[in-house]
Amino acid sequence: MRRAPIILSATVIGFAAALGFKPHQPTATTTTAVAATGTPTPTSTPATTTTKTTGTKTATGDAIDTQYGAAQVRVTVSNGKITKIEALQLQGNDPKSVQISSYAEPYLRQSALSKQSAAIDAVSGATFTSASYAESLQSALDKLGFKTAERNTLQVPQR
């Protein structure tokens, strides 16, 4: 009988926590559906590089195709540091791909900003997104002439 109040209290607290849970909605990401070829190949995209007086440069990486769509990023380097990474397009041939890409993108961006390179940590369950994001980022960094100690080792898996 002594355990009944403890169990009842734990049940009420757990129930209240479950009712108070607010799941996040995936952010809307602009995606472009690309025909799945099964072979990851960079598509030619013009590099938009701008130099300002503060030493800020911006470049757009190649669009890296996968069977789930393409990934392409734009990177801004300011005074020798990566300061901003924007995903211009992510995998989105189907709703599941959009969900996975929307979930993985903030983690990939944070990893690249903290490591200051394209040698980023892959997100579990988002292998294609992680690899193509890293390849596009490395492409943009190469266009800027940004040198790091580490290079991207992630590769888009072959089918």
C-alpha positions as CSV (number, residue, x, y, z in Angstrom):
1,M,0.0,0.0,0.0
2,R,2.9,2.4,0.6
3,R,3.9,2.2,-3.1
4,A,0.5,3.2,-4.4
5,P,1.0,7.0,-3.9
6,I,4.4,6.9,-5.6
7,I,3.1,4.9,-8.6
8,L,0.1,7.2,-8.9
9,S,2.2,10.3,-8.7
10,A,4.7,9.0,-11.3
11,T,1.8,8.1,-13.6
12,V,0.2,11.6,-13.3
13,I,3.6,13.2,-14.0
14,G,4.3,11.0,-17.0
15,F,0.8,11.7,-18.4
16,A,1.2,15.4,-17.9
17,A,4.6,15.3,-19.6
18,A,3.2,13.4,-22.6
19,L,0.3,16.0,-22.9
20,G,2.8,18.8,-22.8
21,F,5.1,17.4,-25.5
22,K,5.2,19.7,-28.6
23,P,6.9,18.0,-31.6
24,H,8.7,20.3,-34.0
25,Q,7.5,20.7,-37.5
26,P,10.0,20.2,-40.3
27,T,11.1,23.5,-41.8
28,A,10.1,24.1,-45.3
29,T,13.1,23.7,-47.6
30,T,13.1,24.6,-51.2
31,T,13.8,21.4,-53.1
32,T,14.0,20.6,-56.7
33,A,13.1,17.2,-57.9
34,V,15.8,15.7,-60.2
35,A,15.5,12.5,-62.2
36,A,17.1,9.7,-60.3
37,T,19.9,8.3,-62.4
38,G,21.4,6.1,-59.7
39,T,24.8,7.6,-60.3
40,P,25.9,10.6,-58.3
41,T,27.2,13.2,-60.7
42,P,27.8,16.9,-60.1
43,T,25.7,19.1,-62.3
44,S,27.3,22.2,-63.6
45,T,26.1,25.3,-61.8
46,P,27.7,28.7,-62.2
47,A,29.7,29.7,-59.2
48,T,28.4,32.9,-57.8
49,T,31.4,34.4,-56.1
50,T,31.2,37.9,-54.6
51,T,34.0,39.7,-52.9
52,K,33.2,42.6,-50.6
53,T,35.5,45.0,-48.9
54,T,35.3,43.1,-45.6
55,G,36.9,40.0,-47.1
56,T,33.7,38.2,-47.4
57,K,33.3,35.7,-50.3
58,T,30.3,33.6,-51.3
59,A,30.3,30.6,-53.6
60,T,27.6,28.1,-54.7
61,G,28.7,24.4,-54.7
62,D,27.8,21.9,-57.4
63,A,24.4,20.3,-57.3
64,I,25.2,16.7,-56.3
65,D,22.6,14.2,-57.6
66,T,21.5,11.1,-55.8
67,Q,18.6,8.7,-56.4
68,Y,16.5,10.8,-54.0
69,G,17.2,14.2,-55.6
70,A,20.1,16.7,-55.5
71,A,21.8,18.7,-52.8
72,Q,23.4,22.1,-53.3
73,V,24.7,24.6,-50.8
74,R,26.0,28.1,-50.8
75,V,28.8,29.0,-48.4
76,T,30.0,32.3,-47.1
77,V,33.6,32.8,-45.9
78,S,34.5,35.9,-44.0
79,N,38.0,36.7,-42.9
80,G,39.2,33.1,-43.4
81,K,36.3,31.5,-41.5
82,I,33.1,29.8,-42.7
83,T,30.4,32.0,-41.4
84,K,27.2,30.9,-43.2
85,I,26.0,27.8,-45.1
86,E,22.7,27.8,-46.9
87,A,21.0,24.8,-48.4
88,L,19.8,25.9,-51.8
89,Q,18.2,22.5,-52.5
90,L,18.0,19.2,-50.7
91,Q,16.7,15.7,-51.6
92,G,13.0,15.9,-52.2
93,N,11.7,13.4,-54.8
94,D,9.2,12.2,-52.2
95,P,7.8,13.3,-48.9
96,K,10.0,10.9,-46.9
97,S,13.1,12.4,-48.6
98,V,11.9,16.0,-47.7
99,Q,11.4,14.9,-44.1
100,I,14.8,13.3,-43.8
101,S,16.6,16.2,-45.4
102,S,14.8,18.8,-43.3
103,Y,15.7,16.9,-40.2
104,A,19.4,16.4,-41.2
105,E,20.2,19.8,-42.6
106,P,20.6,21.8,-39.3
107,Y,22.9,19.1,-37.9
108,L,25.0,19.1,-41.1
109,R,25.3,22.9,-41.1
110,Q,26.3,23.0,-37.4
111,S,28.9,20.3,-38.0
112,A,30.4,22.1,-40.9
113,L,30.5,25.5,-39.0
114,S,32.0,23.9,-35.9
115,K,34.7,21.9,-37.8
116,Q,35.3,24.8,-40.3
117,S,35.5,22.2,-43.2
118,A,33.4,19.9,-45.3
119,A,34.7,16.9,-43.2
120,I,31.4,16.8,-41.4
121,D,29.7,14.1,-39.4
122,A,27.1,12.1,-41.2
123,V,23.6,12.1,-39.8
124,S,22.3,8.6,-39.1
125,G,19.4,7.7,-41.5
126,A,20.4,10.5,-43.9
127,T,23.4,8.9,-45.6
128,F,22.6,10.3,-49.1
129,T,21.8,13.8,-47.8
130,S,24.9,13.9,-45.6
131,A,27.3,12.8,-48.4
132,S,25.8,15.0,-51.1
133,Y,25.7,18.0,-48.7
134,A,29.4,17.4,-47.9
135,E,30.3,17.1,-51.5
136,S,28.5,20.3,-52.5
137,L,30.1,22.1,-49.6
138,Q,33.6,20.9,-50.5
139,S,32.9,22.1,-54.1
140,A,32.0,25.6,-52.9
141,L,35.0,25.7,-50.6
142,D,37.3,24.7,-53.5
143,K,35.8,27.5,-55.6
144,L,36.7,29.9,-52.9
145,G,40.2,28.5,-52.5
146,F,39.4,27.8,-48.8
147,K,42.0,25.4,-47.4
148,T,41.4,23.2,-44.4
149,A,43.4,20.5,-42.7
150,E,40.6,17.9,-43.3
151,R,38.9,17.2,-46.5
152,N,35.4,15.7,-47.0
153,T,35.7,11.9,-46.9
154,L,31.9,11.2,-47.2
155,Q,30.9,9.8,-50.6
156,V,27.4,9.4,-52.0
157,P,26.7,5.6,-51.9
158,Q,26.4,3.8,-55.2
159,R,23.2,1.8,-55.9
